[in-house]
Amino acid sequence: MKSLNRDAPHDSQDHSESQGQDEQGNALVHQPTAAAPRAKFNLRSLMQGDLGFIPVILTLALITIYFQITTSGVFLEARNLSNLTQQIVTIGILSIAAVLVLLLGEIDLSLAAVAQACAAIMATVSVYQGWNPWLAMLAGLLAGALIGLVNGFFIAVLRVPSFIVTLAGSIAYSGLLLVVMGRQTTLVVRDPVIRSLAPTYLNPVLGWGIPLVCLGLYALGVWYERRSDRKRVCPFGIPPKRHYRLLEPPPLQSF
């Protein structure tokens, strides 16, 4: 004669209530996981992995050493570094804009034409219209924002490929540059405020303070992002190295 063991379901129920259950009624058991063995560091594993910024840093170091030797120590002088910074600032700003687009998997072929058209608009309203220098610079920025809005509308809303939109935009904005400049190919800006933007140096307080503030904000952002990720992984204070394993309820015993 067979009968059911009445204690087993109650024990299973009590065990499930103490450990928690999922949607199917399976028990959630809190079990620690063993730490993964740490891999040995060697040059081969380093070359096969993701090197990140290491090749860039090494290449920059080699270039710096080469020019420092060939120029008899002039390359790393403060005056030369300042001149290099002023010469590459335009390319640097445009490169940042291009990288932001590339990170999204898109491309912008109209970047150079847009920069030239916006600069021509600023110079034209400053020289021919006699605008205030700050208003002239604001006009150039607004023109760039409007062009970006037009490109974004075709790409994000109408779903036209960015290659086609920016290629057509490059031709159109080059034509806009010719319309703005007219027959004159060179326009000399004589406004002292606009001309003093590039060669003006910051005082030591701002020169050190601005980079330090930016570095502090970056560190704060990294800390906040890691803190948010930790909370997302452990919403109830459970350590990240522990996990839950699903166990089916014990079967009914018979005798």
N, C-alpha and C positions, 0 to 999 in steps of 0.2 A: 504494500500500500504506500503510495507516494503522497507526500504533503509538501507544502511550500514553507520555507524557512521565513518566518515573519520578521526576524530580526535583521536580515540582510537588507531589505528595502529601507528600513528605518535608519540603519547605519549609513547606507548610501545617501539618504536624504540629509542626515545630519552632516555628513562629510561634504556634500554639495553646498549646504548652506554656509558652512564655515569657510570653504574655499572659493565659492562663487560658481555660477553656471553660465554657459553661453545660451544662445537662442534655441539650440536643440536639446538642452538639458544636460549637456556634457559638463563634467566638472573641470574647473580651471585650477591646476595645481601649480603653485609657485615653486620653480626649480631653478637653482643657479646653474649657469653654464660654465664650462671650463674655459680658462683663458687660452686663446690661440697661441701657439708657440711663436716666438719672435724670430723673424727671418734674419739670417746672417747678412751683414752688409758686405758687398763686394762690388768691384768696378763693373763686372758684367751685368749684374742686376740693375745697377744705376744707369747704364747705357740703354738697357732694354725698357726701362720705366719712363715715366713722364718727367722730363728734366725741368719743365717750367721755365723760369727766367734765368737758369744757370747759363745756357749758351749765350744769351744776350749780354749778361754781366761779364762773362769771360771775353767775349768779342770786344765789348766796350773797353775793358781793361787793356787788352792787347793794342787797340787803336790808340789809347791814351799814352801807353808806354812808347809806342813807335814815334808818335809826333813829339812827345816830350824829349826823346833822344835826338831826333833829327832837327829840332828847332833850338837845341842847346838850352832847354829849360824855359823857353818863352811860352810854350803852349799852356801851361797851368798857371800862368800869371793872372792876376785878378782882372787886368785890363783886357787881355785876350778873351777870357771867359765871358766878360761882359759884352764884348763885341759879338761873340758867337751867339750869345743869348738873344741879342737884338736882331741878328740876322735870321735866326731860325724861328722867331716867335710866330710869324705868320704861318709858316709851314706846320709848326706845332699845333696851333689852334685848329687849322683845317684837318690835320691828321686825327686829332681827338674826335672831331665831328665824323670823320670817315670810319673810325673804329667803332663808334656807337652804332652806326648803321650796319656795319659788317657783323657785329655781335648778334643782330637780329636776323642774320641770314639774308640781308638785302644788299643793294649796291647803289651808290650815288655817283653818276657820271657827270652831273651838273655842278659839282662842288666848286670848281675853279671859276666857271662862268658866273655863278651866283655871287661869289666873293668879289669878282671884278665889277659886276653890275651894281652891287650895294655900295662899294667904294666910290664908283663913279657918281652915284646919286648923292652921296654925302658931299663929295667935292664940288659937284655942280651947284647944289643949293647954297653951299658956303661961299663959292667964288662969284657966281653970277647973280644969285638972289640975295646975297648978303645976310644970310640967316645967322642966328646965334650959333656958335660952334657946338654947344651941347644939343641944340635942336637939330643941327645938321647930322650929328652922329646918331641921334635918336631916329631920324628919318631913314638913315642907312640900316639901322637895326630892324625897324618896322618893315622895311622893304624885304629884308631877308626872312623875317617871320611870315610875311604874306606869301612869299615864294614857297617856303616850307609848308604852309597850309595848303597851297594849291597842289604841290607834289603829294602830300599826305592824303588829300582827298581822293586823288586818282588811284593811289596805291592801296590805301586802307579801306576805302568805301567802295570804289568801283572795281577793286581787285585787279587792276591792270599791273602787269609785272613791272617792278621797279627799274629794271634794265631799260625797258621801252620808254617809261615815263621820264627818267632822268636823261636818257639820250636825246629825246625830243626837247626836253627842257634845256639841255646844254646848248642846243642850236637856237632856241627861242631867246634865252637870256643873253647869248652872245649878240643876237640882233638888238635886244634891249640896250646893251652897252653901246652899240653904234648909234642908236637913236638918242640916247642921253648925251653922249659926247659930241655928236654931230660930226663936222668935218675935222674937228680938232682931235688929234691923237694923243696929245699930252696936255695935262691940266696941272698947273702949279698951285698948290694950296699954300697961302701965305698967312693964314690965321695962326697967331702965336699959340693959342690953346691946343689946336690940333697938332701943330708941329712939335709941341713940347711933350706930347704923350710918350713917344718912343725914347728920347734921350734923357728923360727926367729920372733921377734916382730917388728912391725912398730914403727917409731918415733911418738911422740904425734901429730905432724902436719898432717901426713898421716893418723894416726889412727882416728882423728876427721874429717879430710878433706874429705876422701873418702866417709864415710857414709852421710855427709852433702851434698856432690855433688850428690850422688845417690838419696837422698831425694828430692833435688831441681829438678832434672831431672824428677822424678816421678810426682811431683806436676805440673811441666810444661806440662807433657804429659796429665795429667787429665784435666788441664785447656784448652789445645788445643782441646782435644776430646769433651769437653762440648761446646766449642765455635763452633766447626764444626757441632755438632748436632743441635745447635740453628740456625745456618745458613741454615741447611738442612730443618728444620721445617718451618722457616720463610725466604724464599728466597727473598722476596720483602719488608722486614721490617715489616711484619704484626705480631702483638703480637701473641704468641702461644695460648692464651686463647680465641682467636677469630677464627671463621671459616666462610666458605661460605655456604649458603643454596641455593639450586636450586629452582627457581620459574618458572613456566610455564608462557608464555606471556598471558596477559589478553585476553579473548575471544572477538570476534567481536560482538558488540551490534546491535540489530535490533529494529525497532519500526514501 
